[in-house]
Amino acid sequence: MNPDDRAATTYKILLPMKRKPGMSVEAFREYYENHHAPLAAQSSGMLARYVRRYLDAHPHPETGEPGELPYDVITELWFDDEATFRQTLAYLTSSPMPAEIVADEEQLFDRASFRILTVVEHDTDLDAVRAALKS
């Protein structure tokens, strides 16, 4: 997918995940970035992008409490085409992960918290819309 092609459709799988109980946020992020992400990337040849979005809670305006979030990271798996997206989704929802990945995930995640979500993203070219409105 060409990043400059704003009319493109993007296919993603989102994996919201919670860190293992008792693990600090800092240790979680360090382990994910320096150990798990490189391990997972080795078997991710079909991906266009592999993105981790770490979540931080901020104080609620009324209570002042940030609260505990249900997830610590949302991992995004991006695909260049619908066929690869669907093929990967079928694998993730019907096949056990390789033992090496599972063993590493057990060091990092509360695996029961895993969810698999799909996104089909349509990006509006706002410049084109605004230009059309002016004419």
ChimeraX commands (.cxc) that place a marker at each C-alpha (Angstrom):
marker #1 position 0.00,0.00,0.00 radius 0.5
marker #1 position 1.35,3.40,-0.93 radius 0.5
marker #1 position 1.18,5.67,2.14 radius 0.5
marker #1 position 0.37,8.62,-0.13 radius 0.5
marker #1 position -2.70,6.88,-1.57 radius 0.5
marker #1 position -5.37,8.23,0.79 radius 0.5
marker #1 position -8.19,6.53,-1.08 radius 0.5
marker #1 position -6.72,3.10,-0.27 radius 0.5
marker #1 position -8.42,0.60,1.98 radius 0.5
marker #1 position -6.26,-0.67,4.82 radius 0.5
marker #1 position -6.77,-4.08,6.40 radius 0.5
marker #1 position -5.67,-4.61,10.00 radius 0.5
marker #1 position -5.91,-7.12,12.78 radius 0.5
marker #1 position -5.87,-5.55,16.24 radius 0.5
marker #1 position -4.73,-7.50,19.27 radius 0.5
marker #1 position -5.51,-5.71,22.55 radius 0.5
marker #1 position -3.50,-7.41,25.31 radius 0.5
marker #1 position -2.92,-7.07,29.05 radius 0.5
marker #1 position 0.45,-7.57,30.72 radius 0.5
marker #1 position 1.06,-10.56,32.96 radius 0.5
marker #1 position -0.17,-9.97,36.54 radius 0.5
marker #1 position 2.57,-8.57,38.75 radius 0.5
marker #1 position 4.63,-7.22,35.84 radius 0.5
marker #1 position 5.35,-3.49,35.83 radius 0.5
marker #1 position 4.40,-1.36,32.85 radius 0.5
marker #1 position 8.08,-0.51,32.28 radius 0.5
marker #1 position 9.18,-4.16,32.37 radius 0.5
marker #1 position 6.31,-5.11,30.06 radius 0.5
marker #1 position 7.23,-2.53,27.44 radius 0.5
marker #1 position 10.94,-3.29,27.63 radius 0.5
marker #1 position 10.37,-7.04,27.24 radius 0.5
marker #1 position 7.87,-6.61,24.43 radius 0.5
marker #1 position 10.11,-4.28,22.41 radius 0.5
marker #1 position 13.43,-6.01,23.01 radius 0.5
marker #1 position 12.42,-9.66,23.11 radius 0.5
marker #1 position 8.89,-10.51,22.00 radius 0.5
marker #1 position 8.54,-8.12,19.04 radius 0.5
marker #1 position 11.76,-9.33,17.35 radius 0.5
marker #1 position 10.70,-12.95,17.96 radius 0.5
marker #1 position 7.21,-12.35,16.53 radius 0.5
marker #1 position 8.62,-10.39,13.57 radius 0.5
marker #1 position 10.59,-13.46,12.47 radius 0.5
marker #1 position 7.36,-15.19,11.49 radius 0.5
marker #1 position 5.61,-12.10,10.13 radius 0.5
marker #1 position 6.78,-12.05,6.53 radius 0.5
marker #1 position 3.23,-11.44,5.25 radius 0.5
marker #1 position 2.77,-8.21,7.20 radius 0.5
marker #1 position 3.06,-4.72,5.76 radius 0.5
marker #1 position 3.50,-3.25,9.26 radius 0.5
marker #1 position 3.77,-4.55,12.83 radius 0.5
marker #1 position 2.88,-1.77,15.29 radius 0.5
marker #1 position 2.58,-1.70,19.08 radius 0.5
marker #1 position 0.49,1.09,20.60 radius 0.5
marker #1 position 1.11,1.28,24.33 radius 0.5
marker #1 position -1.75,2.72,26.36 radius 0.5
marker #1 position -1.43,5.15,29.26 radius 0.5
marker #1 position -4.35,6.07,31.52 radius 0.5
marker #1 position -4.79,9.69,32.53 radius 0.5
marker #1 position -6.82,11.13,35.41 radius 0.5
marker #1 position -10.56,11.26,34.93 radius 0.5
marker #1 position -11.69,14.93,35.02 radius 0.5
marker #1 position -14.27,14.29,37.76 radius 0.5
marker #1 position -12.66,11.64,39.95 radius 0.5
marker #1 position -8.99,12.43,39.39 radius 0.5
marker #1 position -8.27,8.70,39.18 radius 0.5
marker #1 position -6.69,7.20,36.06 radius 0.5
marker #1 position -7.96,3.71,36.87 radius 0.5
marker #1 position -6.58,0.43,35.60 radius 0.5
marker #1 position -6.98,-0.13,31.87 radius 0.5
marker #1 position -8.27,-3.47,30.58 radius 0.5
marker #1 position -5.33,-3.57,28.10 radius 0.5
marker #1 position -1.75,-2.32,28.12 radius 0.5
marker #1 position -1.08,-2.48,24.39 radius 0.5
marker #1 position -2.92,-2.72,21.13 radius 0.5
marker #1 position -0.83,-4.55,18.59 radius 0.5
marker #1 position -1.66,-3.80,14.97 radius 0.5
marker #1 position -0.96,-6.20,12.12 radius 0.5
marker #1 position -1.25,-4.33,8.81 radius 0.5
marker #1 position -1.77,-6.00,5.43 radius 0.5
marker #1 position -1.28,-4.84,1.87 radius 0.5
marker #1 position -4.25,-6.77,0.53 radius 0.5
marker #1 position -7.50,-8.36,1.59 radius 0.5
marker #1 position -6.46,-11.90,0.65 radius 0.5
marker #1 position -3.44,-11.90,2.99 radius 0.5
marker #1 position -5.52,-10.26,5.71 radius 0.5
marker #1 position -8.21,-12.97,5.48 radius 0.5
marker #1 position -5.64,-15.77,5.29 radius 0.5
marker #1 position -3.87,-14.51,8.42 radius 0.5
marker #1 position -7.14,-14.03,10.29 radius 0.5
marker #1 position -8.15,-17.60,9.46 radius 0.5
marker #1 position -4.81,-18.86,10.79 radius 0.5
marker #1 position -4.96,-16.79,14.00 radius 0.5
marker #1 position -8.51,-17.88,14.80 radius 0.5
marker #1 position -8.11,-21.58,14.05 radius 0.5
marker #1 position -4.50,-22.64,14.66 radius 0.5
marker #1 position -2.40,-22.80,17.79 radius 0.5
marker #1 position 0.59,-20.46,17.79 radius 0.5
marker #1 position 4.08,-22.00,17.55 radius 0.5
marker #1 position 5.30,-23.30,20.92 radius 0.5
marker #1 position 8.18,-20.80,21.03 radius 0.5
marker #1 position 5.75,-17.86,20.64 radius 0.5
marker #1 position 3.34,-19.26,23.25 radius 0.5
marker #1 position 6.17,-19.79,25.77 radius 0.5
marker #1 position 7.34,-16.22,25.25 radius 0.5
marker #1 position 3.80,-14.82,25.50 radius 0.5
marker #1 position 3.42,-16.58,28.85 radius 0.5
marker #1 position 6.38,-14.51,30.14 radius 0.5
marker #1 position 4.69,-11.29,29.03 radius 0.5
marker #1 position 0.92,-11.41,28.68 radius 0.5
marker #1 position -2.21,-12.39,30.52 radius 0.5
marker #1 position -3.04,-14.69,27.60 radius 0.5
marker #1 position -6.70,-15.02,28.70 radius 0.5
marker #1 position -7.10,-11.29,27.99 radius 0.5
marker #1 position -6.27,-11.64,24.29 radius 0.5
marker #1 position -8.86,-10.49,21.82 radius 0.5
marker #1 position -8.70,-10.54,18.04 radius 0.5
marker #1 position -10.38,-7.62,16.29 radius 0.5
marker #1 position -10.45,-6.72,12.64 radius 0.5
marker #1 position -10.43,-3.32,11.03 radius 0.5
marker #1 position -11.16,-2.34,7.46 radius 0.5
marker #1 position -10.11,1.27,7.31 radius 0.5
marker #1 position -11.28,3.73,4.68 radius 0.5
marker #1 position -9.34,6.97,4.76 radius 0.5
marker #1 position -11.11,10.10,3.54 radius 0.5
marker #1 position -8.97,12.51,1.56 radius 0.5
marker #1 position -10.03,15.62,3.47 radius 0.5
marker #1 position -8.14,17.93,1.13 radius 0.5
marker #1 position -10.17,16.63,-1.82 radius 0.5
marker #1 position -13.45,16.97,0.10 radius 0.5
marker #1 position -12.63,20.52,1.16 radius 0.5
marker #1 position -11.58,21.45,-2.38 radius 0.5
marker #1 position -14.87,20.05,-3.74 radius 0.5
marker #1 position -16.86,22.07,-1.20 radius 0.5
marker #1 position -15.10,25.29,-2.27 radius 0.5
marker #1 position -15.93,24.82,-5.95 radius 0.5
marker link #1:1,2 radius 0.2
marker link #1:2,3 radius 0.2
marker link #1:3,4 radius 0.2
marker link #1:4,5 radius 0.2
marker link #1:5,6 radius 0.2
marker link #1:6,7 radius 0.2
marker link #1:7,8 radius 0.2
marker link #1:8,9 radius 0.2
marker link #1:9,10 radius 0.2
marker link #1:10,11 radius 0.2
marker link #1:11,12 radius 0.2
marker link #1:12,13 radius 0.2
marker link #1:13,14 radius 0.2
marker link #1:14,15 radius 0.2
marker link #1:15,16 radius 0.2
marker link #1:16,17 radius 0.2
marker link #1:17,18 radius 0.2
marker link #1:18,19 radius 0.2
marker link #1:19,20 radius 0.2
marker link #1:20,21 radius 0.2
marker link #1:21,22 radius 0.2
marker link #1:22,23 radius 0.2
marker link #1:23,24 radius 0.2
marker link #1:24,25 radius 0.2
marker link #1:25,26 radius 0.2
marker link #1:26,27 radius 0.2
marker link #1:27,28 radius 0.2
marker link #1:28,29 radius 0.2
marker link #1:29,30 radius 0.2
marker link #1:30,31 radius 0.2
marker link #1:31,32 radius 0.2
marker link #1:32,33 radius 0.2
marker link #1:33,34 radius 0.2
marker link #1:34,35 radius 0.2
marker link #1:35,36 radius 0.2
marker link #1:36,37 radius 0.2
marker link #1:37,38 radius 0.2
marker link #1:38,39 radius 0.2
marker link #1:39,40 radius 0.2
marker link #1:40,41 radius 0.2
marker link #1:41,42 radius 0.2
marker link #1:42,43 radius 0.2
marker link #1:43,44 radius 0.2
marker link #1:44,45 radius 0.2
marker link #1:45,46 radius 0.2
marker link #1:46,47 radius 0.2
marker link #1:47,48 radius 0.2
marker link #1:48,49 radius 0.2
marker link #1:49,50 radius 0.2
marker link #1:50,51 radius 0.2
marker link #1:51,52 radius 0.2
marker link #1:52,53 radius 0.2
marker link #1:53,54 radius 0.2
marker link #1:54,55 radius 0.2
marker link #1:55,56 radius 0.2
marker link #1:56,57 radius 0.2
marker link #1:57,58 radius 0.2
marker link #1:58,59 radius 0.2
marker link #1:59,60 radius 0.2
marker link #1:60,61 radius 0.2
marker link #1:61,62 radius 0.2
marker link #1:62,63 radius 0.2
marker link #1:63,64 radius 0.2
marker link #1:64,65 radius 0.2
marker link #1:65,66 radius 0.2
marker link #1:66,67 radius 0.2
marker link #1:67,68 radius 0.2
marker link #1:68,69 radius 0.2
marker link #1:69,70 radius 0.2
marker link #1:70,71 radius 0.2
marker link #1:71,72 radius 0.2
marker link #1:72,73 radius 0.2
marker link #1:73,74 radius 0.2
marker link #1:74,75 radius 0.2
marker link #1:75,76 radius 0.2
marker link #1:76,77 radius 0.2
marker link #1:77,78 radius 0.2
marker link #1:78,79 radius 0.2
marker link #1:79,80 radius 0.2
marker link #1:80,81 radius 0.2
marker link #1:81,82 radius 0.2
marker link #1:82,83 radius 0.2
marker link #1:83,84 radius 0.2
marker link #1:84,85 radius 0.2
marker link #1:85,86 radius 0.2
marker link #1:86,87 radius 0.2
marker link #1:87,88 radius 0.2
marker link #1:88,89 radius 0.2
marker link #1:89,90 radius 0.2
marker link #1:90,91 radius 0.2
marker link #1:91,92 radius 0.2
marker link #1:92,93 radius 0.2
marker link #1:93,94 radius 0.2
marker link #1:94,95 radius 0.2
marker link #1:95,96 radius 0.2
marker link #1:96,97 radius 0.2
marker link #1:97,98 radius 0.2
marker link #1:98,99 radius 0.2
marker link #1:99,100 radius 0.2
marker link #1:100,101 radius 0.2
marker link #1:101,102 radius 0.2
marker link #1:102,103 radius 0.2
marker link #1:103,104 radius 0.2
marker link #1:104,105 radius 0.2
marker link #1:105,106 radius 0.2
marker link #1:106,107 radius 0.2
marker link #1:107,108 radius 0.2
marker link #1:108,109 radius 0.2
marker link #1:109,110 radius 0.2
marker link #1:110,111 radius 0.2
marker link #1:111,112 radius 0.2
marker link #1:112,113 radius 0.2
marker link #1:113,114 radius 0.2
marker link #1:114,115 radius 0.2
marker link #1:115,116 radius 0.2
marker link #1:116,117 radius 0.2
marker link #1:117,118 radius 0.2
marker link #1:118,119 radius 0.2
marker link #1:119,120 radius 0.2
marker link #1:120,121 radius 0.2
marker link #1:121,122 radius 0.2
marker link #1:122,123 radius 0.2
marker link #1:123,124 radius 0.2
marker link #1:124,125 radius 0.2
marker link #1:125,126 radius 0.2
marker link #1:126,127 radius 0.2
marker link #1:127,128 radius 0.2
marker link #1:128,129 radius 0.2
marker link #1:129,130 radius 0.2
marker link #1:130,131 radius 0.2
marker link #1:131,132 radius 0.2
marker link #1:132,133 radius 0.2
marker link #1:133,134 radius 0.2
marker link #1:134,135 radius 0.2
view
